[in-house]
């Protein structure tokens, strides 16, 4: 069973090298909030995804517009792909390091505040 998983991972790596991608690390937005917006644009064409992101009133959409434009530029410049042919194949937000802060409260106590960060990746592909 492990050999099949290993083979799938190797196939995924070989295919991932051919596709344009962009990654933003240590973004100071919670991955839970980023995933809400990523779920909307996953599978959409690049032009449609940009239009959705520019009209979405979420904090993550500003970061995702820059990241998507970077992935588009990678596809156009590195692999000579047309912008109209590309779509968002994969989009995911993994959890980065959490900044732990203290909020003083009454009676000398302290409450923990977790300031979460995200590692966001967008992978594009062409319609076959």
C-alpha positions in Angstrom: 0.0 0.0 0.0 2.8 2.4 0.8 4.4 1.8 -2.7 1.2 3.1 -4.4 1.2 6.2 -2.2 4.9 6.7 -2.9 4.3 6.3 -6.7 1.4 8.8 -6.6 3.6 11.3 -4.8 6.3 10.9 -7.4 3.8 11.3 -10.2 2.4 14.4 -8.5 5.9 15.9 -8.1 6.8 15.2 -11.8 3.5 16.9 -12.9 3.8 19.8 -10.5 7.2 20.9 -11.9 5.5 21.5 -15.3 2.8 23.7 -14.0 3.1 27.4 -13.1 2.8 28.2 -9.4 3.2 31.0 -6.9 3.7 30.8 -3.1 3.3 33.4 -0.4 4.7 32.5 3.0 4.2 34.0 6.4 1.1 36.0 5.4 -0.4 37.5 8.6 -3.9 36.2 7.9 -5.4 33.1 9.5 -5.5 30.1 7.1 -9.2 29.6 8.0 -10.0 33.0 6.6 -7.9 32.5 3.5 -9.5 29.1 2.7 -12.9 30.6 2.5 -11.8 32.8 -0.5 -9.6 30.0 -2.0 -12.6 27.7 -2.2 -14.5 30.2 -4.3 -11.8 30.5 -7.0 -10.6 26.9 -7.2 -11.3 25.4 -10.6 -12.2 28.8 -12.2 -10.4 30.3 -15.2 -7.7 32.9 -14.4 -9.7 35.8 -15.8 -12.8 34.8 -13.8 -10.8 34.2 -10.6 -9.3 37.7 -10.8 -12.7 39.3 -11.3 -14.0 37.4 -8.3 -11.1 38.3 -6.1 -11.3 42.0 -7.0 -14.9 42.1 -6.0 -14.7 40.0 -2.8 -14.7 42.1 0.4 -12.4 39.9 2.4 -8.9 40.8 3.7 -7.4 37.7 2.0 -8.5 38.7 -1.4 -5.9 41.5 -1.7 -3.1 39.1 -1.0 -4.6 36.5 -3.4 -4.8 39.0 -6.3 -1.1 39.6 -6.0 -0.4 35.9 -5.7 -2.6 35.0 -8.7 -1.0 37.7 -10.8 2.4 36.3 -9.9 1.4 32.8 -10.9 0.0 34.1 -14.2 3.3 35.9 -14.9 5.2 32.7 -14.1 3.1 30.8 -16.6 3.4 33.5 -19.3 7.1 34.1 -19.0 8.5 30.7 -18.0 6.3 28.4 -20.0 4.9 30.6 -22.7 1.3 29.9 -21.8 -1.6 32.2 -22.7 -3.5 33.9 -19.9 -6.8 32.9 -21.4 -5.9 29.2 -21.4 -5.0 28.9 -17.8 -7.2 28.0 -14.8 -6.7 27.6 -11.1 -5.9 23.9 -10.7 -4.9 23.9 -7.0 -5.2 26.5 -4.3 -4.4 25.8 -0.7 -3.5 27.6 2.5 -1.3 25.8 5.0 -0.8 27.0 8.6 2.4 28.9 9.2 4.0 29.7 12.6 1.7 31.2 15.2 2.7 34.3 17.0 1.7 33.9 20.7 0.8 37.1 22.5 -0.5 37.9 25.9 -3.6 40.0 26.7 -3.7 41.2 30.3 -7.0 40.8 32.1 -8.4 41.5 35.5 -7.0 40.0 38.8 -3.5 39.7 37.4 -4.3 37.1 34.8 -3.2 36.8 31.2 -5.1 35.4 28.3 -3.3 34.0 25.2 -3.9 35.6 21.8 -2.8 33.5 18.8 -1.9 35.5 15.8 -1.9 33.0 13.0 0.0 33.0 9.7 -0.5 31.3 6.4 1.6 29.7 3.6 -0.6 30.2 0.5 0.1 28.3 -2.8 -1.7 28.7 -6.1 -1.0 26.2 -9.0 -2.3 26.9 -12.5 -2.8 24.6 -15.4 -4.0 24.7 -18.9 -7.3 23.4 -20.3 -6.5 20.3 -22.3 
